[in-house]
Each structure stands twice: as C-alpha cells, then as structure tokens.
Amino acid sequence: MKKNIALIGVGHWGKNHLRNLEKLGVLHSVVEPDSENIERSKKDFPHVNYVNNDSYILDNSDIQAVVIAAPAALHFELTKKYLLAKKDVLVEKPLALTVAEGLKLVGIAHIENRILMVGHILQYHPAVVKLKELIDAGELGEIRYIYSNRLNIGKLRIEENVLWSFAPHDISLILMFLNGEEPIRVGAYGGAYVKPGIFDTTLTTLEFKNGVKSHIFVNWLHPFKEQKLVVVGSKKMAVFDDVSDDKLLIYPHKIDFINGEIPVARKAESYSVDFEKKEPLREELLHFIQCIKSRQPPKTDGVEGLNVLKILEQAEKKLNVKFK
C-alpha cells in the first residue's frame, strides 16, 4: 500500500482511524493541534509523522487524501479546504451542519473531480451488509416498518445535540434499506434536560411514499447502552443488535386469521445469521482506499451524506417548534 493518506485529528474517534490506517500501511502523516493527543498517540505509534498544523499537508503532493476526524463544527471548513487543495476526503459524520453547507461540498467535489465520502460506518458493518442482502433477496418480504434505538448514558456534547451525534447512523441505514428513497414526511420531538438548547433525547419519525414508516429514538440519558435496529417485514422480522454477541437475528413470526377475520400472532423461535467477522471501520477505510484508486463514487458519498443532512435539518426544525 502507498502511504498517501493524512489523518486530521486523533481525539476520541480519530485514534481508531490512526490504528487502522497505520495497520493498512497507508498513513502518511497526522495533523493534531492538541499536544496531549499527540503524546498519547506516540506511545503506541511512535514512528508516525505528527504535525500541529495542516500547511504541510495542503502543499504535499505525496498526500492524495485525508481522513477528517475532527469535531462536527469543523467538518465543513476542513472538507472544503482539502477538496480545494485537490485532496480526496473521507469526513466523519455528519457531512456538515446545514444542508446549504453540504450542497457546497458536493458541488466542490464535483468541480474538482475529488472523492468525497462520509463516515456512515454502519453501512460497512458485515452484519448490516448481510441484512441488506436478505432484504434485497426478499427474505423478509415487503418492508413494513423500521425502527432504531441508540441509547446510552454517554458522552454529552455541547457543540451538537444527540440528534446530530447519534441519529445520522440510523437515518443512513434506513435510507440504504429503502434504496435511497427519501421520506415524504419528517417529524421530531425531544427534550433538553442537561443543558438548555442542547437536546439530549429525541424521537424522529419518517414516512415514505411506499407506505414504510420509521422512528429513530436517540438518548444520552439512558440507564444502559442499547443499539438496536429492527426491520419488520411481511414475512419475517430482523434485529441488528450492535452490543450483542448475536448481532443479527431473524424472527419468523407469522400472523394467521381465524375465520379470515381475527388476527392471531404465531410466534416462532429466532435464529442468528452468520456473517464474516470484520471490523467495520477497517472495511470503511478499505472502501475509501479502493475509491481513491478506482475513482468510483463511494457507497456513502457526498450525495448520500447530503440526503441524511436533509432529514436531520427537517427534524431539527420540528424540535425547535414551540408548543403553546
């Protein structure tokens, strides 16, 4: 592998990118303004080239691409800067903090002929890839309803609310399962209980033209960690549980009708689905590397990231509606 990728940020999530990029043999340099983060990273990866500003990256023709793992508030400006510097970009979710910013980035990437990829990591999770295969093969029947719970007593943020921090993952998956269909109606409500103006719990509802409905419940104030996504089909139901050993379960429940009128649920034992065990972040980075080489659009490209932004922005507006 050619060492042609720079990592921007080795903080909370960036350190995982550092580990994978180094193992893949593609890491050229790391940009990190926080000296404490650099010193911590040097303990495990002492031979990496660390710099505290990006002027070295921008003018270096050996660096073809960057991975941006900086705070969400910086995503737009950093992505714009690197695209204009003729670098391919993988930016962590969300793509930006407004649809207008997202549109600008997609436009710049197109004009500059650059790869723009968004870190919607769950699309690269082997269990999710397998679930998508089952859906496309008709194993679940027609999709009726999709819902997700992403809950924890976790890291509270002040630069973004829980909707923007947690929900992009599940919005991205729902759109993928429905082959990119955009919702015709978006609703949301929530509460800001720790810091005024920063929602720490939200429930977002989506309704699609094909009749599928969804809800996404995200919460920083939950007594235990839960990361489940449930797909209800006309034949079977599937559960993707990212904190369980059995990450993908199928429930072949059926509904019978007595005398053709009275519905009765016939429960059946669930069974787990096998899939190849791979680290999702590594798979995501391998996909980015392949796109850099092939110049083909990523699965989670700028347009996909923009579609997620549109839903987030609509939900945000509903959250801020004042009830009287």
N, C-alpha and C positions, 0 to 999 in steps of 0.2 A: 504494500500500500504506500502511496505517496503522502508525505507529511505536508498537507496543503490546507488544513483547516485550523482556524483560530477559535478559541473559546472565549466568549465575553462574559465573565462572571463565574466565580467558583464559590458562591454562597450556598444557601440551603439546598437548592436543587442542582446548581452548577457543578458541585463536587461529584455528582453521579455522572454527569456528562464527561468530566475530566477522567474519571476512572475508565469509562467505556472508550472514549476517543484515544486514550493512551494505549489501552489494550488492542485496539484495532489498528494501531500504528499510523494514524493519520493526523495526530495532533502536532501542529507546528509551534503555537505559542498560546499563552493565556494572558488576557487583559483583566486586571483586577485592581481597582483603586484602594481597596481595603488591605492594608499591610498585614493585619491579623489573619485574614483569609489566605493570603499568600503563604505566610509562615506555617499555617496549619496544613496547607496543601503540600508544601515542600517536604513535610515529614514522610509522606507516602510516595510522593513523586518528585524527588529532588532534582532530577535531570531535565525537567520541563523548563522551557524558557518563559519566565514570568515578567510582565511589564505592567506599569501602573497607569499608562495612557495608551490610546489606540493610534497615535500618529505613525508608529512603527508598522501597524497592521495595514492601515489605509494605503500606504505607499509601497507595500511589499508585493511585488508581482508573483512571488512564490506562494502567497496565500490566496487561494482561489475562492474560499468560502469561509463563513463564520457561523458559529452556533451562539445564539444570544440567550443567556440565562440570567438576565438582569431583571430588576423589578418591573412589573407591568407598566408602570407610569413612564418608563423609558423605552418601551418597545417601539413606538412609532418613530421617534427621533433616531434611535440607533439603527433600526431596519432601513429607514430612508437613507441615512448616511452611508451605510455599507452597500446598498444597492447602487447608489450613485457612484460609489467607488469601484463599481464593476465586480462586486463580490456576490456569490450565491449566498442565500441566507436561510438558515433554519432558526426561527424565533419561537420561543416558548409561548404557550397560550396565555392570554388572548393576543391575537394579531396586533390589536391596538385597543384604545379605549373608546373609540367612536367609529361609526360606520364611515363618516367622512374621511377619517384618517386611514381606515382600511382600504377605501377606494383609491386613495392616493398611492398607497403602497403597491396595490395590484397594478395600477397604471404605470408606475415607475418600473416595476419588474418586467412588464410587457415591453416598454420602450427600450429598456437597457438589455433585454433578452437575458434576464437573470432567473435562476431558480429561486422561487420563494415558497418556503414550506413552513407550516405551523405545527407546533409540537402537541398535537392531539394524540397523545401517546397510546390511548386505549384502542385506537384503530389498528395498532400494531401488536396488540396483546394476542398471543396464539389462541386463547380461549374465545376471544371476540371474533377473530378471523374464522374459527371453526363455526361459531354461532351464525355468522353471516352466510357461510356455506350451507348450513342447514336451512336457513330461511329461504335462500335463493333456490334450493332444491325442493322446496315445498314441504319439507318435513313437518313444519308447524302448521301448515295450512295457510289460510288467509290471516294476515296480521290484524288483530282487533284493537289491542291496547298495549302501550309500552310505558312502564314507569320505573323510576330510579330513586333510590335513597343514598345520599352521600353525606354521612353524618359523623360527627366526632366532637370531642372536647379538645379542640386542636389549637393550632397557631392562629391567634387573632391578628388581623391586619388592619392598618389604618389608611393605606393608600388605595385599597379596593375592598368592596363588600363581598360577602360569601357567594352571592350570585355570580360575580365575575371571577372569583377564585375557584369555585368548585363546579358550577354548572356547565362551563364550556365542554368538559369531558363528555357529559351525558347528552347534551344537545348535539354534539358532533356524532355520537354513536347513533342516536335516534335518526338523524338525517341520513346517515350511512345505511341503516337498516331499511329505510324507506327510499333508497336510491336517489337521494338528493332532493326529494320533494320538499318544498317549503310550506310551512304552515299558513293556513288562511286566517287563523285567529290565535293570538297570544295573550295570556292573562298572567297576572302575578300578584302576590301579596306577601308580606313578611313583617318582621319586627327588628328594631334596633335596640337591644336591651343592655349592651355593654357600653357602647359609645354612640351618642346621638348622631343620626345621619349615616351611620355605617351599619347596614343591615347584616345581622349575624344569623338570621334564619329566613328562608324564602321558599315559597311553593310556586312553581311556574307551570302553567297549563298550556298545552299545544293542541290545536285541532287542525286536521289535514283534510284536503278536498276528497280523498279516497275514503273518508269516514274514520280513519285511525285517530285516536286521541291519546295523549300522553300527559304525564305530570312528572316534575322533577323536584324533589324535596332535598334541599341542602341546608345544613345547620352546623354551626360551630359550637353550639351549646347543647350537646347531646351527651348522655351519660356513658355511652360506649361507641366504639367505632363500627360503622356499618357502611359497606359499599356494595350495594346490590342493584342490579338492573333486571327487570322482569319483562319478558316478551310473551304476551298472551295471543295464541293463535287459535284458529277454528278447530284444529286437530290436537295440538299439544301446547304446553307452556314450557318456557325455558327460563332458567335463572342463572345469571352470571354474578357470582359472588367472589369479589376480588380479595376478601380477607379469609376465605375458607380454603381448606385443602382440596375439597371438591369444588372447583371453580365454575364448572359448567354442568348443570343438572337439567334433565328433561322430565317433565311431569305429564304423562299421557292420560290425564283425566278426560272423561267424556261426559256429555250431557245427554241423557235419554229423556224421552217424553212418554208419560203414561197416558194411554188413550189419545196420543197425539196432541195433548194439551198441557199436561202438568210436567214441568221440567224437573228432573232429578239428577243430581250430580253423582257420578260414578267415579270415586277416587281410585287412583292406581299408584303403585309404588314408583317413586322416582328412580332414575338411573343416571349415573355420571357418564360424561362423554370424554373419551380420551383425545388428547391433542399433544403435539410436540412441545415439550417444556423449553421455552426460550425466554430470555429477559426482554420485556417489551421495549425498554429504552435502547438496548443494543439493536433490536430489529428496526426501530425507528431510524437510528443513525445509519445502519446499513442501507436502508431505503434512500436516505438523503445522499449518501456516497454514490449509490447507483445512479441517482438522478443527476448528480454532478457530472458523471461520466457520460451518460446516455443523452442528456439534455431533454429528457422526457419529464412532463409535469408530475409532481409528487401526488400521492393519493390524497394527502391533506395539503393541498396547495393554497395559494393566496385566496382564490375564489371560494374554496371550502371554508377557510378561516373567516372570510367576509360574510358568508351565509350564517355562520354561527354568531358573528357580531350583530347582524341584523336582528336576530332573535333576542340576544342579550339587551340590545338597546330598546326594543319594544317592551320587554319585561321590565326594564329599569323605569321606563315612563309610567307603567302601571303601578310600580312600587311607590312612586312619588305622588300618586294621586291622593289628595287629602279628602277623607270622608267627612261629611258634615251631618 
